[in-house]
Structure formats: structure tokens, C-alpha cells
Amino acid sequence: MMNLLKRLQYPILAPLIGLSLWQAVVWLTNAPHFILPGPLRVAQAGYKNWESISGHALVTATEIGLGLVIGILLGVATAINLATSPRLARLSLPLLVFTQAVPVFALAPILTLWFGYGMGSKIIMAVLIIYFPVTSAFYDGLSRTPSGLLDLARTMGARPSQVMWRIKIPHALPSLASGLKLAAVYAPIGAVIGEWVGSSNGLGYLMLLANGRAKTDLMFASVFVLAIMTVVLHRLISMLANRVSAMAASGEAPPKI
């Protein structure tokens, strides 16, 4: 019981301190509630509008989840292909880096124009924003396989596929874990930006709607729901990443897809 309390003291204490500072700023500045509502007013708005918020949150969560799964699968597949073919890597890596020079936020209107105002453009936006971190992190791990192990594998006549699945991928799993943690934070950003540009559902749409009607407390409530979703997602992905790292430490080969 004491160990559980020690583990929970910081996750509980940090939000309490943040809420206290927030309320202190409201009291000290005497800001109007439509400029800076207090925590209690935001909580009341969230309670009163919970049915609407939960419906929009479900849409955003679906976009984030699908974008995350697709982006991770594409990133992992790309990294493995780049590590398998050095020529492909030399041709593709500069192009991947160049695509990151284009602000992904600027692509949101184009994606909305191409794929409409539905869920598709938001999922693609989430995929784009997490694809490069996952690909880059995993490819970097695949490229840093100890040369001694590769020489030993060649000496023993291992096939390229065996080298990839039995040596390179297990050693690159910690790098993949780092990429997954970044993806968990970036995916909600892509989905919400897509909703800001053009949507009729989702937390991003609800934020814009509340802002246009001067319902700042509802906007803050939507932001907090999004933040909680992101924290929970990051925690779940971190647990998965820890499992992936444990596989690498134990020498367990990943299952073939």
C-alpha cells in the first residue's frame, strides 16, 4: 500500500499544484471568466456538456487511434526496407528529410480539399505527423547494429532475412520504443489540426465552436479532455515500449509479420 501511495504522489500532486497556480492567477488578475475561467467553472462546463464532449472525444480518439496504427506500421515497414536496401536508403532518406521541411500544418487545407471534411483527412494528417519520427528512430536503430554480430552472422552463413529478424530488429527495438513514445504525443496534434481546418465533429471542432460563441470554459474543458486522452495514450504506448525494450534485453526475437 505504501509503495502504491509513493508511486501516485507525484501524478496526483503535480496536477493539484497546477490547478492551484491556475486559480491563483485568476484571483490575482481578476480576469473575466470569458478571458480566463477558473478551474471550477471549467469543471462545471465539462459536466454540463459532457454528453457533447464525450461524443466529439470519441471521434477524435478514433482518428488518433487509426492514424497511430497506420503511421506506426508504415514507419516500421519503411525503416526495414531502407535498412535492407542501402541504395533505396540513399535515394529515399533525402526525400524524407525534404518532406519535413514542409510544415505539416500547411498540408491540412490541401488534405481537406483532397479527402473531404470527414474522418479520412484527419487520419492522414495524424499519419503524416508521426510517420517520420517512427521511421527515423527505427531506421537509426537498425543502422547501429554492432558490426561484430553482423560479421559473426556472415561467417555462420546466415541469410539476410535471418540477420534482419534475429539480429538487427531485436537490437533496434529500444530505438523503435523511443519513436513510439514520440508518436503517442504527435498523433493527437495531427488529428486536432485537421479538425481545425475543416470538420463537423471532434474536439478540435468543438474548441472552435466554443471559441466562436465566447464559451471559453467549454473550450478549456475540451482542451483538458484532449490532454487527458493524450496522457492516457502516452502511458499505454510507454507500457508497450517498455515491453518492446524488455524483448530486446532478453534477446527474444520479435514475431514475424
C-alpha positions as a LaTeX table, in Angstrom:
\begin{tabular}{lrrr}
\hline
Residue & $x$ (\AA) & $y$ (\AA) & $z$ (\AA) \\
\hline
Met1 & 0.00 & 0.00 & 0.00 \\
Met2 & 2.82 & 2.39 & 0.87 \\
Asn3 & 4.57 & 1.65 & $-2.42$ \\
Leu4 & 1.36 & 2.44 & $-4.31$ \\
Leu5 & 0.99 & 5.75 & $-2.48$ \\
Lys6 & 4.60 & 6.67 & $-3.23$ \\
Arg7 & 4.08 & 5.95 & $-6.92$ \\
Leu8 & 0.88 & 8.01 & $-7.05$ \\
Gln9 & 2.04 & 11.01 & $-5.01$ \\
Tyr10 & 3.69 & 12.85 & $-7.90$ \\
Pro11 & 0.98 & 12.12 & $-10.54$ \\
Ile12 & $-1.57$ & 13.45 & $-8.04$ \\
Leu13 & 0.49 & 16.27 & $-6.56$ \\
Ala14 & 1.57 & 17.80 & $-9.88$ \\
Pro15 & $-2.00$ & 18.41 & $-11.19$ \\
Leu16 & $-3.05$ & 19.81 & $-7.80$ \\
Ile17 & $-0.20$ & 22.30 & $-7.87$ \\
Gly18 & $-1.05$ & 23.26 & $-11.44$ \\
Leu19 & $-4.72$ & 23.81 & $-10.60$ \\
Ser20 & $-3.78$ & 25.86 & $-7.53$ \\
Leu21 & $-1.49$ & 28.10 & $-9.57$ \\
Trp22 & $-4.19$ & 28.48 & $-12.21$ \\
Gln23 & $-6.77$ & 29.54 & $-9.62$ \\
Ala24 & $-4.24$ & 31.90 & $-8.03$ \\
Val25 & $-3.68$ & 33.63 & $-11.39$ \\
Val26 & $-7.46$ & 34.02 & $-11.81$ \\
Trp27 & $-7.76$ & 35.60 & $-8.36$ \\
Leu28 & $-4.72$ & 37.86 & $-8.70$ \\
Thr29 & $-5.55$ & 39.18 & $-12.17$ \\
Asn30 & $-9.31$ & 39.25 & $-11.60$ \\
Ala31 & $-9.66$ & 38.24 & $-15.26$ \\
Pro32 & $-13.19$ & 37.99 & $-16.69$ \\
His33 & $-14.40$ & 34.42 & $-16.98$ \\
Phe34 & $-14.68$ & 34.73 & $-20.77$ \\
Ile35 & $-10.94$ & 35.50 & $-20.87$ \\
Leu36 & $-9.63$ & 33.11 & $-18.24$ \\
Pro37 & $-12.18$ & 30.91 & $-16.46$ \\
Gly38 & $-11.23$ & 29.26 & $-13.20$ \\
Pro39 & $-10.84$ & 25.50 & $-12.74$ \\
Leu40 & $-14.24$ & 25.17 & $-11.04$ \\
Arg41 & $-16.04$ & 26.96 & $-13.89$ \\
Val42 & $-14.27$ & 24.75 & $-16.44$ \\
Ala43 & $-15.24$ & 21.64 & $-14.46$ \\
Gln44 & $-18.86$ & 22.81 & $-14.38$ \\
Ala45 & $-18.83$ & 23.42 & $-18.13$ \\
Gly46 & $-17.38$ & 19.97 & $-18.69$ \\
Tyr47 & $-20.06$ & 18.39 & $-16.52$ \\
Lys48 & $-22.93$ & 20.29 & $-18.16$ \\
Asn49 & $-21.70$ & 19.50 & $-21.67$ \\
Trp50 & $-20.32$ & 16.03 & $-21.00$ \\
Glu51 & $-22.56$ & 14.27 & $-23.49$ \\
Ser52 & $-21.44$ & 16.57 & $-26.29$ \\
Ile53 & $-17.77$ & 16.48 & $-25.24$ \\
Ser54 & $-17.70$ & 12.68 & $-24.98$ \\
Gly55 & $-19.25$ & 12.32 & $-28.44$ \\
His56 & $-16.67$ & 14.61 & $-30.03$ \\
Ala57 & $-13.89$ & 12.95 & $-27.99$ \\
Leu58 & $-14.86$ & 9.55 & $-29.39$ \\
Val59 & $-14.46$ & 10.88 & $-32.94$ \\
Thr60 & $-11.05$ & 12.36 & $-32.16$ \\
Ala61 & $-9.94$ & 9.20 & $-30.35$ \\
Thr62 & $-10.89$ & 7.12 & $-33.39$ \\
Glu63 & $-8.90$ & 9.40 & $-35.69$ \\
Ile64 & $-5.90$ & 9.28 & $-33.36$ \\
Gly65 & $-6.04$ & 5.51 & $-32.95$ \\
Leu66 & $-6.32$ & 4.75 & $-36.66$ \\
Gly67 & $-3.67$ & 7.32 & $-37.55$ \\
Leu68 & $-1.33$ & 5.90 & $-34.92$ \\
Val69 & $-1.70$ & 2.31 & $-36.07$ \\
Ile70 & $-1.31$ & 3.14 & $-39.76$ \\
Gly71 & 1.58 & 5.54 & $-39.15$ \\
Ile72 & 3.49 & 3.05 & $-36.99$ \\
Leu73 & 3.01 & 0.20 & $-39.46$ \\
Leu74 & 4.12 & 2.36 & $-42.38$ \\
Gly75 & 7.08 & 3.72 & $-40.42$ \\
Val76 & 8.26 & 0.26 & $-39.35$ \\
Ala77 & 7.87 & $-1.17$ & $-42.87$ \\
Thr78 & 9.72 & 1.79 & $-44.39$ \\
Ala79 & 12.61 & 1.55 & $-41.91$ \\
Ile80 & 13.04 & $-2.17$ & $-42.55$ \\
Asn81 & 13.05 & $-1.66$ & $-46.31$ \\
Leu82 & 15.56 & 1.17 & $-46.05$ \\
Ala83 & 17.82 & $-0.94$ & $-43.85$ \\
Thr84 & 17.54 & $-3.87$ & $-46.28$ \\
Ser85 & 18.48 & $-1.83$ & $-49.35$ \\
Pro86 & 21.29 & 0.73 & $-48.93$ \\
Arg87 & 20.65 & 2.06 & $-52.44$ \\
Leu88 & 16.99 & 2.67 & $-51.58$ \\
Ala89 & 18.08 & 4.39 & $-48.38$ \\
Arg90 & 20.41 & 6.74 & $-50.26$ \\
Leu91 & 17.60 & 7.67 & $-52.62$ \\
Ser92 & 14.79 & 7.92 & $-50.10$ \\
Leu93 & 16.32 & 9.47 & $-46.99$ \\
Pro94 & 16.98 & 12.89 & $-48.57$ \\
Leu95 & 13.39 & 12.89 & $-49.84$ \\
Leu96 & 12.04 & 12.03 & $-46.38$ \\
Val97 & 14.08 & 14.81 & $-44.83$ \\
Phe98 & 12.88 & 17.25 & $-47.50$ \\
Thr99 & 9.24 & 16.40 & $-46.74$ \\
Gln100 & 9.83 & 17.51 & $-43.15$ \\
Ala101 & 10.89 & 20.95 & $-44.41$ \\
Val102 & 7.25 & 21.50 & $-45.43$ \\
Pro103 & 5.21 & 22.44 & $-42.34$ \\
Val104 & 2.67 & 19.69 & $-41.86$ \\
Phe105 & 0.16 & 22.31 & $-40.71$ \\
Ala106 & 0.24 & 23.82 & $-44.19$ \\
Leu107 & $-0.84$ & 20.50 & $-45.67$ \\
Ala108 & $-4.07$ & 20.34 & $-43.66$ \\
Pro109 & $-6.11$ & 22.54 & $-46.07$ \\
Ile110 & $-4.83$ & 20.53 & $-49.03$ \\
Leu111 & $-5.72$ & 17.22 & $-47.39$ \\
Thr112 & $-9.18$ & 18.55 & $-46.57$ \\
Leu113 & $-9.59$ & 19.60 & $-50.19$ \\
Trp114 & $-8.49$ & 16.20 & $-51.47$ \\
Phe115 & $-10.15$ & 13.89 & $-48.94$ \\
Gly116 & $-13.08$ & 15.96 & $-47.73$ \\
Tyr117 & $-14.26$ & 17.07 & $-44.32$ \\
Gly118 & $-14.74$ & 13.56 & $-42.97$ \\
Met119 & $-12.50$ & 11.40 & $-40.82$ \\
Gly120 & $-10.18$ & 10.41 & $-43.67$ \\
Ser121 & $-8.27$ & 13.69 & $-43.93$ \\
Lys122 & $-7.72$ & 13.76 & $-40.14$ \\
Ile123 & $-6.37$ & 10.22 & $-40.10$ \\
Ile124 & $-3.98$ & 11.03 & $-42.94$ \\
Met125 & $-2.87$ & 14.16 & $-41.08$ \\
Ala126 & $-2.10$ & 12.08 & $-37.98$ \\
Val127 & $-0.24$ & 9.53 & $-40.12$ \\
Leu128 & 1.91 & 12.22 & $-41.74$ \\
Ile129 & 2.89 & 13.82 & $-38.46$ \\
Ile130 & 4.05 & 10.56 & $-36.81$ \\
Tyr131 & 5.39 & 8.69 & $-39.85$ \\
Phe132 & 8.79 & 10.39 & $-39.96$ \\
Pro133 & 9.65 & 10.11 & $-36.22$ \\
Val134 & 8.86 & 6.39 & $-36.20$ \\
Thr135 & 10.72 & 5.74 & $-39.46$ \\
Ser136 & 13.73 & 7.81 & $-38.43$ \\
Ala137 & 14.04 & 6.33 & $-34.93$ \\
Phe138 & 13.67 & 2.72 & $-36.06$ \\
Tyr139 & 15.96 & 3.10 & $-39.08$ \\
Asp140 & 18.60 & 4.70 & $-36.85$ \\
Gly141 & 18.40 & 1.69 & $-34.55$ \\
Leu142 & 18.64 & $-0.76$ & $-37.46$ \\
Ser143 & 21.71 & 1.10 & $-38.76$ \\
Arg144 & 23.53 & 0.85 & $-35.42$ \\
Thr145 & 23.66 & $-2.93$ & $-35.16$ \\
Pro146 & 27.06 & $-3.95$ & $-33.71$ \\
Ser147 & 29.40 & $-4.84$ & $-36.55$ \\
Gly148 & 30.78 & $-7.81$ & $-34.63$ \\
Leu149 & 27.40 & $-9.51$ & $-34.62$ \\
Leu150 & 26.96 & $-8.87$ & $-38.35$ \\
Asp151 & 30.41 & $-10.33$ & $-39.08$ \\
Leu152 & 29.60 & $-13.39$ & $-36.96$ \\
Ala153 & 26.31 & $-13.88$ & $-38.79$ \\
Arg154 & 28.02 & $-13.70$ & $-42.17$ \\
Thr155 & 30.68 & $-16.17$ & $-41.02$ \\
Met156 & 27.97 & $-18.61$ & $-39.97$ \\
Gly157 & 26.23 & $-18.23$ & $-43.35$ \\
Ala158 & 23.09 & $-16.51$ & $-42.09$ \\
Arg159 & 20.65 & $-15.35$ & $-44.75$ \\
Pro160 & 19.82 & $-11.61$ & $-44.98$ \\
Ser161 & 16.31 & $-12.26$ & $-43.68$ \\
Gln162 & 17.73 & $-14.09$ & $-40.66$ \\
Val163 & 20.17 & $-11.26$ & $-39.97$ \\
Met164 & 17.31 & $-8.77$ & $-40.11$ \\
Trp165 & 14.87 & $-10.65$ & $-37.86$ \\
Arg166 & 17.32 & $-12.27$ & $-35.46$ \\
Ile167 & 19.94 & $-9.54$ & $-35.06$ \\
Lys168 & 19.08 & $-6.13$ & $-36.46$ \\
Ile169 & 15.46 & $-5.80$ & $-35.38$ \\
Pro170 & 15.99 & $-7.02$ & $-31.77$ \\
His171 & 18.85 & $-4.54$ & $-31.33$ \\
Ala172 & 16.75 & $-1.73$ & $-32.85$ \\
Leu173 & 13.71 & $-2.28$ & $-30.59$ \\
Pro174 & 14.78 & 0.32 & $-27.98$ \\
Ser175 & 15.03 & 2.91 & $-30.76$ \\
Leu176 & 11.59 & 1.89 & $-32.01$ \\
Ala177 & 10.30 & 2.30 & $-28.46$ \\
Ser178 & 11.52 & 5.91 & $-28.45$ \\
Gly179 & 9.79 & 6.54 & $-31.76$ \\
Leu180 & 6.54 & 5.07 & $-30.43$ \\
Lys181 & 6.58 & 7.42 & $-27.44$ \\
Leu182 & 7.00 & 10.40 & $-29.75$ \\
Ala183 & 4.19 & 9.11 & $-31.95$ \\
Ala184 & 1.83 & 8.96 & $-28.98$ \\
Val185 & 2.34 & 12.69 & $-28.38$ \\
Tyr186 & 2.27 & 13.78 & $-32.03$ \\
Ala187 & $-0.78$ & 11.82 & $-33.20$ \\
Pro188 & $-3.36$ & 13.97 & $-31.31$ \\
Ile189 & $-1.75$ & 17.12 & $-32.76$ \\
Gly190 & $-2.29$ & 15.93 & $-36.31$ \\
Ala191 & $-5.91$ & 14.92 & $-35.72$ \\
Val192 & $-6.88$ & 18.19 & $-33.99$ \\
Ile193 & $-5.16$ & 20.37 & $-36.60$ \\
Gly194 & $-7.15$ & 18.56 & $-39.27$ \\
Glu195 & $-10.35$ & 19.24 & $-37.32$ \\
Trp196 & $-9.49$ & 22.92 & $-37.00$ \\
Val197 & $-9.14$ & 23.27 & $-40.77$ \\
Gly198 & $-12.42$ & 21.63 & $-41.65$ \\
Ser199 & $-14.69$ & 19.31 & $-39.73$ \\
Ser200 & $-18.12$ & 18.94 & $-38.19$ \\
Asn201 & $-17.04$ & 16.57 & $-35.40$ \\
Gly202 & $-14.19$ & 16.12 & $-32.98$ \\
Leu203 & $-12.66$ & 18.03 & $-30.08$ \\
Gly204 & $-10.88$ & 20.44 & $-32.43$ \\
Tyr205 & $-14.21$ & 21.36 & $-33.99$ \\
Leu206 & $-15.77$ & 21.76 & $-30.54$ \\
Met207 & $-12.95$ & 24.09 & $-29.49$ \\
Leu208 & $-13.54$ & 26.33 & $-32.49$ \\
Leu209 & $-17.29$ & 26.25 & $-31.92$ \\
Ala210 & $-16.90$ & 27.20 & $-28.27$ \\
Asn211 & $-14.41$ & 29.94 & $-29.12$ \\
Gly212 & $-16.76$ & 31.45 & $-31.70$ \\
Arg213 & $-19.55$ & 31.58 & $-29.13$ \\
Ala214 & $-17.28$ & 33.02 & $-26.40$ \\
Lys215 & $-17.70$ & 29.87 & $-24.30$ \\
Thr216 & $-14.13$ & 29.86 & $-23.06$ \\
Asp217 & $-14.93$ & 27.47 & $-20.22$ \\
Leu218 & $-16.19$ & 24.86 & $-22.69$ \\
Met219 & $-13.10$ & 25.38 & $-24.83$ \\
Phe220 & $-10.86$ & 24.80 & $-21.80$ \\
Ala221 & $-12.87$ & 21.70 & $-20.89$ \\
Ser222 & $-12.33$ & 20.31 & $-24.40$ \\
Val223 & $-8.62$ & 21.03 & $-24.14$ \\
Phe224 & $-8.41$ & 19.18 & $-20.85$ \\
Val225 & $-10.23$ & 16.16 & $-22.23$ \\
Leu226 & $-7.77$ & 16.11 & $-25.15$ \\
Ala227 & $-4.85$ & 16.41 & $-22.73$ \\
Ile228 & $-6.16$ & 13.51 & $-20.64$ \\
Met229 & $-6.58$ & 11.41 & $-23.78$ \\
Thr230 & $-3.01$ & 12.19 & $-24.79$ \\
Val231 & $-1.62$ & 11.32 & $-21.35$ \\
Val232 & $-3.50$ & 8.01 & $-21.29$ \\
Leu233 & $-2.36$ & 7.20 & $-24.83$ \\
His234 & 1.24 & 8.07 & $-23.96$ \\
Arg235 & 1.04 & 5.84 & $-20.90$ \\
Leu236 & $-0.31$ & 2.92 & $-22.90$ \\
Ile237 & 2.32 & 3.36 & $-25.61$ \\
Ser238 & 5.02 & 3.65 & $-22.93$ \\
Met239 & 3.90 & 0.31 & $-21.50$ \\
Leu240 & 4.13 & $-1.17$ & $-24.99$ \\
Ala241 & 7.54 & 0.45 & $-25.48$ \\
Asn242 & 8.78 & $-0.98$ & $-22.19$ \\
Arg243 & 7.64 & $-4.41$ & $-23.35$ \\
Val244 & 9.49 & $-3.91$ & $-26.62$ \\
Ser245 & 12.64 & $-2.86$ & $-24.75$ \\
Ala246 & 12.32 & $-5.88$ & $-22.47$ \\
Met247 & 12.18 & $-8.11$ & $-25.55$ \\
Ala248 & 15.42 & $-6.57$ & $-26.74$ \\
Ala249 & 17.10 & $-7.01$ & $-23.35$ \\
Ser250 & 16.05 & $-10.66$ & $-23.10$ \\
Gly251 & 17.21 & $-11.43$ & $-26.62$ \\
Glu252 & 13.70 & $-12.50$ & $-27.63$ \\
Ala253 & 13.16 & $-12.23$ & $-31.38$ \\
Pro254 & 10.08 & $-10.32$ & $-32.50$ \\
Pro255 & 7.32 & $-12.32$ & $-34.17$ \\
Lys256 & 7.39 & $-12.39$ & $-37.94$ \\
Ile257 & 4.58 & $-10.44$ & $-39.59$ \\
\hline
\end{tabular}
